[in-house]
Amino acid sequence: MPTVRSVVRNFHEYGHRTSMHGLGHMYQSGDLCRKAFWFVLTIAGTCACFFHVIMTVQNYLETPVTSILIDDAAMAEFPDVTLCNLKPMSESLGEYYKDVVHQHFEDNWGFFEQWWPNERKRQVNESRVDYQRRLRKIFERYLQIFWVSDDSRDLGMMDKVMLLHCSFNGIPCGHKNFSLVQNYRYWNCYTFSPSPQFRFASSGHTEDTGLNLILYTDSNFHESIYDQFAAYSRQKFDEEEMTHPYSLKEYITTGGRTFNRILSGGRYDIEGIRIWLHMRVDHPMMSSIYNDVQNGKSALVHVDQMQYVTLNQPGERQCTNDPQEIIEYTTSFGHNPSTERKRRYTKTDREFAVEAKQQFVFDNCGCYSHHFPFHVNLTQLCYFVPLALRRHPSKKLLDRVACHDEHLRIAEENSYNFIQDYLKYKPCEYRKFTTFKTISTWPRSDEHIDFVNEFLIPKMQSGKEFIGKGDAHVHHIFNFTNENSAALLNKPILSHEELALSRLLNQDCHPNKSAE
């Protein structure tokens, strides 16, 4: 049996050989003060270690752990799908009826000649590249004012023209299954929302599972990107740009420019469809999940859904199973307030942040921003212009627009702070989507005949049937088939559907030629 003396001797030997820094330094130090220092430090470290272990074990015992094992295939909820054209204006319509569109801007807006004329002037020592970039920003602001105050629905993407083919889980669908959602950047977007009885499906999939679409973007079909660059010509010298700046009318009639070039930030290469995926109760523009598909491409988008269940833990923000708050956002509108359509959405953290930004703009400018989803009347938007002030804006109106732009910039720069301040609702159960996309060229040259016979010819025939049955497109502001349009055109009158589809069928047509 070991004696106390032998235990002390063994511990003393261990202290001299150990690699533990505190204990080793305590035994190897010759000075008594050093020994005392290392002794206190070793005891304090040991106590802290025991305290940390005790707290970890206690936290583990207080936190329940739940495990759920599912052998069967889970039922996945198919998301809503929102389609937006990266080029907001129909290019076949904008070219063929260019004179009609320009006349509307002249009659109702004076082509914005009286809006910030001094800002359009080129500044001293300003490079031409910087000047052109700043000029496009001004013209983009003009078109946003037009979008808020006027009615752009006739000029944007039409659901009837866009959908060449649609099926969901093997069942045919059409434009009546899509609802219009307007946005200042994309103008006409369309949301496909499956019926509740078809929304849920097992995780297994076949060739017909999901949403199958063939879409026509009505853009960059009849004109080469390089032709647009070659067509550019400069009309003014530096001195003229400083004294007699470009107007919106001069800008879009020079070098083959279009409204779409302004709306797309001056880029020629932007074309195709942006596909947003979101839950049925979420606003599409609040979603961060989207995929861009260029013209002439086929995209297969795989959607995976993950369900998250959160358990409350001490010391953390508590989740709740209470119903989420509901808010109504305006989804479509026109020149007549009675045409406004609203839809109910749930308020997530993003919606709370947007509401905070809207309130920030309102507190400083007395109006709301069109850059975010809004639930107020159009007349309460900062960019709304009454009919009487469209040709000659008042100083008060211009100041309100400038106030909006400044405080919108501040709000966007402080997005993180707004989100942190408005983390109010944390659901205990929620779903998230992840996507995987594969792209290929379509249709191939050997598929053109089949494509025309299977999709385009039936589309043209059904279009004639629709027109005959009174299901033709309802014009809002731009009635391209009336006598005034005929007088301006001096060429055959075509409906939007006829014009767009004729462009698709005739690859050799040119915007300056009459459609055959």
C-alpha positions in Angstrom: 0.0 0.0 0.0 1.5 3.3 -1.1 2.4 5.8 1.7 1.7 9.5 1.6 5.4 10.1 1.2 5.6 7.9 -1.9 2.6 9.6 -3.4 4.1 13.0 -2.9 7.4 11.8 -4.4 5.7 10.4 -7.5 3.7 13.5 -8.0 6.8 15.6 -7.6 8.6 13.5 -10.3 5.5 13.8 -12.5 5.5 17.6 -12.1 9.1 17.8 -13.4 8.4 15.5 -16.4 4.9 16.6 -17.4 4.2 18.7 -20.6 1.3 20.5 -18.8 2.6 24.1 -18.9 1.2 25.3 -15.7 2.2 22.3 -13.5 5.6 22.0 -15.2 6.5 25.6 -14.7 5.4 25.5 -11.1 7.8 22.6 -10.3 10.6 23.6 -12.5 10.8 27.3 -11.2 13.4 27.9 -8.6 11.9 31.2 -7.4 9.1 30.9 -4.8 7.1 33.8 -6.3 7.2 32.2 -9.7 5.9 28.9 -8.2 3.1 30.8 -6.5 2.1 32.6 -9.7 2.0 29.3 -11.7 0.1 27.6 -8.9 -2.7 30.3 -8.9 -2.8 30.3 -12.7 -3.1 26.4 -12.8 -5.9 26.4 -10.2 -7.8 29.1 -12.0 -7.6 27.3 -15.4 -8.7 24.1 -13.8 -11.7 25.7 -12.2 -12.7 27.4 -15.5 -12.4 24.1 -17.3 -14.7 22.3 -14.8 -17.2 25.3 -15.0 -17.3 25.1 -18.8 -17.9 21.3 -18.8 -20.7 21.6 -16.2 -22.5 24.3 -18.2 -22.2 22.3 -21.5 -23.7 19.2 -19.8 -26.4 21.3 -18.2 -27.4 22.9 -21.5 -27.4 19.5 -23.2 -29.8 18.1 -20.6 -32.1 21.1 -20.8 -32.4 20.9 -24.6 -34.8 18.2 -25.9 -33.7 16.3 -29.0 -36.4 14.9 -31.4 -35.6 12.6 -34.3 -38.2 11.7 -37.0 -37.4 9.0 -39.5 -39.5 8.9 -42.6 -39.3 5.9 -44.9 -42.0 6.9 -47.4 -41.5 9.6 -50.1 -42.4 13.0 -48.7 -45.1 15.1 -50.3 -43.5 18.2 -51.9 -45.3 21.4 -52.6 -44.9 22.7 -56.1 -43.9 26.4 -56.0 -45.5 29.2 -57.8 -43.6 30.1 -61.0 -43.4 33.8 -62.1 -42.1 34.6 -65.6 -40.6 38.0 -66.5 -39.2 39.1 -69.8 -35.7 40.6 -69.4 -36.7 43.0 -72.2 -40.0 44.5 -70.9 -41.3 46.0 -74.2 -42.5 43.8 -77.0 -39.9 44.5 -79.7 -42.1 43.4 -82.7 -44.8 45.7 -81.4 -42.4 48.5 -80.6 -40.9 48.5 -84.0 -44.0 48.0 -86.2 -46.1 50.5 -84.2 -43.2 52.8 -83.3 -44.9 55.8 -84.7 -48.1 55.1 -82.7 -46.0 54.7 -79.5 -44.0 57.9 -80.2 -47.2 59.8 -80.8 -48.6 58.8 -77.4 -45.4 60.0 -75.7 -45.6 63.3 -77.7 -49.3 63.9 -77.0 -49.3 63.0 -73.3 -45.8 63.7 -72.1 -44.2 66.0 -74.6 -41.5 63.3 -74.8 -40.4 64.6 -71.3 -38.8 67.7 -72.9 -39.6 69.8 -69.8 -38.3 67.3 -67.3 -34.8 68.1 -66.0 -33.5 69.7 -69.2 -30.3 71.0 -67.4 -29.5 67.5 -66.0 -29.4 66.2 -69.6 -26.6 68.6 -70.5 -23.1 67.2 -70.7 -20.9 68.7 -68.0 -17.4 70.2 -68.4 -14.7 67.6 -68.3 -17.3 64.8 -68.4 -16.2 61.9 -70.6 -18.6 60.7 -73.3 -18.9 57.3 -71.7 -19.9 58.8 -68.3 -22.3 61.2 -70.1 -24.0 58.4 -72.0 -24.3 56.4 -68.8 -25.8 59.3 -66.8 -28.2 60.1 -69.7 -29.5 56.6 -69.7 -30.2 56.9 -66.0 -32.3 60.0 -66.6 -34.2 58.4 -69.5 -34.7 55.3 -67.3 -36.3 57.6 -64.7 -38.6 59.0 -67.4 -39.8 55.5 -68.3 -40.4 54.6 -64.7 -42.5 57.7 -64.3 -44.4 56.6 -67.4 -44.8 53.1 -65.9 -46.3 54.4 -62.7 -48.5 57.1 -64.1 -49.6 55.8 -67.5 -50.5 52.3 -68.7 -47.8 50.0 -70.0 -49.7 46.8 -70.2 -50.3 47.0 -74.0 -46.6 47.4 -74.6 -45.3 44.6 -72.5 -45.1 40.9 -72.8 -48.6 39.3 -73.5 -49.4 36.0 -71.9 -51.2 34.8 -75.1 -48.1 35.6 -77.2 -45.6 34.3 -74.7 -47.2 30.8 -74.3 -46.5 28.5 -77.3 -47.0 25.4 -75.1 -48.0 24.8 -71.5 -48.7 21.6 -69.5 -48.6 20.8 -65.8 -48.2 17.2 -64.8 -49.2 16.2 -68.3 -52.4 18.3 -68.2 -52.7 21.2 -70.8 -52.7 24.7 -69.4 -53.0 28.2 -71.0 -52.9 31.9 -70.4 -56.0 31.7 -68.1 -53.8 29.8 -65.6 -51.5 32.8 -65.3 -52.1 36.0 -63.4 -50.5 39.4 -64.2 -47.9 40.8 -61.8 -46.5 44.2 -62.8 -43.1 45.4 -61.9 -41.2 48.6 -62.8 -38.2 46.7 -64.1 -40.0 43.9 -66.1 -43.4 45.5 -66.7 -45.6 42.5 -67.4 -44.8 39.3 -65.4 -47.1 36.3 -65.2 -47.5 33.9 -62.2 -48.5 30.3 -62.6 -50.2 29.1 -59.4 -51.3 25.4 -59.4 -54.7 24.5 -57.9 -54.4 23.1 -54.4 -55.4 19.6 -55.5 -52.5 19.5 -58.0 -49.9 21.4 -55.9 -48.6 18.4 -53.9 -46.8 15.5 -55.5 -44.5 12.8 -54.3 -40.7 13.2 -54.7 -40.6 10.8 -57.6 -40.9 12.3 -61.0 -41.5 11.3 -64.6 -41.1 13.1 -67.9 -44.5 14.8 -67.5 -44.0 15.8 -63.9 -43.9 19.6 -63.2 -44.5 22.6 -65.4 -43.5 22.2 -69.1 -43.3 25.5 -71.1 -42.3 26.7 -74.5 -42.1 30.5 -74.4 -41.7 33.2 -77.0 -39.9 36.3 -75.7 -40.6 38.5 -78.7 -37.2 40.1 -78.6 -33.9 40.1 -80.6 -35.5 37.9 -83.3 -35.3 40.1 -86.4 -32.2 42.1 -85.7 -28.5 41.2 -85.0 -26.8 42.5 -81.9 -23.8 43.5 -84.1 -26.1 45.3 -86.5 -27.3 47.5 -83.6 -23.7 48.4 -82.7 -22.9 49.2 -86.4 -26.0 51.3 -86.7 -24.9 53.7 -83.9 -24.0 57.1 -85.1 -23.2 60.3 -83.2 -25.3 63.3 -84.1 -23.8 66.0 -81.8 -20.4 67.3 -80.9 -19.2 68.0 -77.4 -20.3 71.7 -77.4 -23.7 70.8 -78.7 -24.2 68.2 -75.9 -23.4 70.9 -73.4 -25.9 73.5 -74.8 -28.5 71.4 -76.6 -28.6 68.0 -74.9 -30.2 64.9 -76.2 -33.9 64.5 -75.6 -35.6 61.1 -75.1 -36.9 61.3 -78.7 -33.5 62.0 -80.2 -31.9 59.2 -78.1 -34.2 56.4 -79.2 -34.2 57.4 -82.8 -30.4 57.4 -83.1 -28.4 54.3 -83.9 -31.2 51.8 -83.7 -31.8 52.3 -80.0 -35.0 51.1 -78.4 -36.8 51.6 -75.1 -35.6 48.2 -74.1 -32.0 49.4 -74.2 -32.8 52.1 -71.7 -34.8 49.7 -69.5 -32.0 47.1 -69.5 -29.3 49.5 -68.5 -27.9 50.1 -72.0 -26.9 46.4 -72.5 -27.7 44.7 -75.8 -26.9 41.2 -74.5 -29.8 41.0 -72.0 -32.5 38.7 -73.5 -34.6 35.8 -72.4 -36.8 35.0 -69.5 -36.3 35.3 -65.7 -38.0 32.5 -63.8 -38.9 33.2 -60.1 -39.7 30.3 -57.8 -41.6 31.1 -54.6 -44.2 29.8 -52.2 -47.8 30.5 -53.0 -48.1 33.0 -50.1 -44.9 34.9 -50.9 -44.6 37.8 -53.3 -42.5 36.8 -56.3 -40.1 39.8 -56.1 -39.3 38.9 -52.5 -37.8 35.6 -53.6 -34.1 35.2 -54.0 -34.5 32.1 -56.1 -34.6 32.8 -59.8 -33.0 31.4 -63.0 -32.4 33.2 -66.3 -32.9 31.4 -69.6 -31.6 33.0 -72.8 -33.4 33.0 -76.1 -32.9 29.8 -78.2 -32.1 27.7 -75.1 -33.8 24.8 -73.3 -33.6 24.8 -69.5 -34.4 21.9 -67.2 -34.8 23.3 -63.7 -34.8 20.7 -60.9 -36.5 22.0 -57.8 -35.7 20.4 -54.4 -37.7 21.3 -51.3 -36.4 21.1 -47.7 -38.6 21.3 -44.7 -37.1 22.8 -41.6 -38.5 22.3 -38.1 -37.1 24.5 -35.4 -37.1 23.7 -31.6 -36.9 26.6 -29.2 -33.7 26.8 -27.2 -32.9 28.9 -24.1 -31.2 32.1 -24.9 -32.2 32.3 -28.5 -35.0 34.1 -30.4 -38.0 32.0 -29.9 -39.9 30.6 -32.9 -43.7 30.5 -33.0 -46.5 28.6 -34.6 -48.8 31.6 -34.7 -50.2 32.4 -38.2 -48.1 34.9 -40.1 -49.3 38.4 -40.7 -51.1 39.1 -44.0 -50.5 42.0 -46.3 -52.2 43.0 -49.6 -49.9 44.1 -52.4 -51.0 45.6 -55.6 -50.2 43.2 -58.4 -51.6 44.9 -61.5 -53.0 48.4 -62.3 -53.7 50.8 -65.1 -54.8 54.3 -65.8 -58.1 53.7 -64.1 -58.0 53.1 -60.3 -60.8 50.6 -60.6 -58.6 48.3 -62.6 -56.2 47.8 -59.7 -55.8 44.2 -58.5 -54.4 43.1 -55.1 -53.3 39.8 -53.8 -52.8 38.6 -50.2 -49.3 37.6 -49.1 -47.7 36.6 -45.8 -45.2 38.9 -44.1 -41.8 37.4 -43.8 -38.6 39.1 -42.7 -38.2 40.5 -46.2 -41.7 42.1 -46.1 -41.0 43.6 -42.7 -37.8 45.2 -44.1 -39.6 46.4 -47.2 -42.4 48.0 -45.1 -39.6 49.7 -43.0 -38.0 51.1 -46.1 -41.4 52.3 -47.5 -42.1 54.0 -44.1 -38.7 55.6 -44.2 -39.3 57.1 -47.7 -42.8 58.2 -46.7 -41.6 59.9 -43.5 -39.1 62.0 -45.5 -41.0 62.5 -48.7 -44.7 62.0 -48.0 -45.1 59.3 -50.6 -44.2 55.7 -51.3 -41.7 54.0 -53.6 -42.6 51.9 -56.7 -39.3 50.0 -56.4 -40.8 47.8 -53.7 -44.2 46.0 -53.6 -46.8 48.5 -52.4 -50.3 48.3 -51.1 -51.3 52.0 -51.4 -53.2 53.7 -54.2 -51.1 54.7 -57.2 -51.6 58.4 -56.5 -49.6 58.0 -53.3 -46.5 56.8 -55.2 -43.7 59.4 -55.5 -43.4 58.9 -59.3 -47.1 59.3 -60.0 -47.9 62.3 -62.2 -51.4 63.6 -62.7 -52.5 64.2 -66.3 -52.4 67.9 -66.1 -48.7 68.0 -65.1 -47.3 65.4 -67.5 -46.1 67.8 -70.1 -45.1 70.6 -67.7 -44.1 69.2 -64.3 -44.3 71.5 -61.3 -41.3 72.2 -59.0 -43.1 70.5 -56.2 -43.5 67.4 -58.3 -39.8 67.4 -59.4 -38.7 67.9 -55.8 -40.8 64.9 -54.7 -39.2 62.7 -57.3 -35.7 63.9 -56.3 -36.5 63.3 -52.6 -37.6 59.7 -53.4 -34.4 58.9 -55.3 -32.2 60.2 -52.5 -34.0 58.5 -49.6 -34.4 55.3 -51.6 -30.6 55.2 -52.0 -30.2 55.7 -48.3 -32.7 53.0 -47.5 -31.0 50.5 -49.8 -27.6 51.2 -48.3 -29.1 50.4 -44.9 -30.9 47.2 -45.9 -29.0 45.1 -43.4 -30.0 47.4 -40.5 -33.7 47.3 -41.6 -33.6 43.5 -41.7 -32.1 43.3 -38.3 -34.6 45.7 -36.8 -37.5 43.8 -38.2 -36.7 40.1 -37.4 -40.1 39.8 -35.8 -41.4 36.5 -37.0 -39.5 33.2 -36.8 -41.8 30.3 -37.8 -41.1 26.9 -36.1 -41.7 25.2 -39.4 -40.9 26.4 -42.9 -39.8 25.2 -46.4 -37.0 26.3 -48.7 -36.4 25.7 -52.3 -33.1 24.9 -54.0 -32.7 24.6 -57.8 -30.3 23.0 -60.2 -30.4 24.1 -63.9 -29.1 22.4 -67.0 -29.1 24.4 -70.3 -29.0 23.2 -73.9 -29.6 24.8 -77.3 -33.1 24.4 -78.6 -34.6 23.9 -81.1 -31.8 22.3 -83.2 -31.8 22.9 -86.9 -33.2 19.4 -87.5 -36.2 20.2 -85.2 -37.4 23.3 -86.9 -40.0 21.6 -89.1 -41.4 19.6 -86.2 -41.5 22.7 -84.0 -43.5 24.7 -86.6 -46.0 21.8 -87.3 -46.5 20.9 -83.7 -46.6 24.3 -82.0 -46.7 27.3 -84.3 -49.4 26.3 -86.7 -51.8 25.2 -84.0 -51.0 28.5 -82.2 -51.9 30.5 -85.2 -55.1 28.6 -85.8 -56.1 28.9 -82.2 -55.4 32.6 -82.3 -57.9 33.1 -85.1 -60.5 31.1 -83.2 -60.0 33.3 -80.1 -60.4 36.5 -82.1 -63.6 35.1 -83.7 -65.1 34.2 -80.4 -64.5 37.6 -78.8 -61.6 36.4 -76.7 -59.1 38.8 -78.3 -56.8 41.0 -76.4 -58.4 43.9 -74.5 -56.7 47.2 -75.2 -56.1 49.6 -72.4 -54.4 52.7 -73.7 -52.6 51.7 -77.0 -55.3 50.5 -79.4 -53.2 49.6 -82.4 -56.1 48.5 -84.5 -58.1 51.8 -84.6 -58.3 54.4 -87.4 -55.7 56.7 -85.8 -53.1 54.0 -85.8 -53.9 53.2 -89.5 -53.4 56.8 -90.4 -50.0 56.9 -88.7 -48.8 53.6 -90.0 -49.7 53.7 -93.7 -49.3 49.9 -93.6 -51.5 46.9 -92.7 -53.1 46.8 -89.2 -52.1 43.7 -87.3 -53.1 42.7 -83.8 -50.4 42.1 -81.2 -50.8 38.3 -81.5 -50.7 38.4 -85.3 -47.7 40.7 -85.4 -45.6 38.8 -82.8 -46.3 35.4 -84.3 -45.7 36.6 -87.8 -42.3 37.8 -86.7 -41.6 34.4 -85.2 -42.5 32.6 -88.4 -40.6 34.9 -90.8 -37.0 35.1 -89.8 -36.1 37.4 -92.7 -38.5 40.2 -91.7 -37.0 43.6 -90.8 -38.6 46.2 -88.5 -38.6 48.7 -91.3 -40.6 46.4 -93.6 -44.3 45.7 -93.5 -45.2 42.3 -92.2 -46.5 40.0 -94.9 
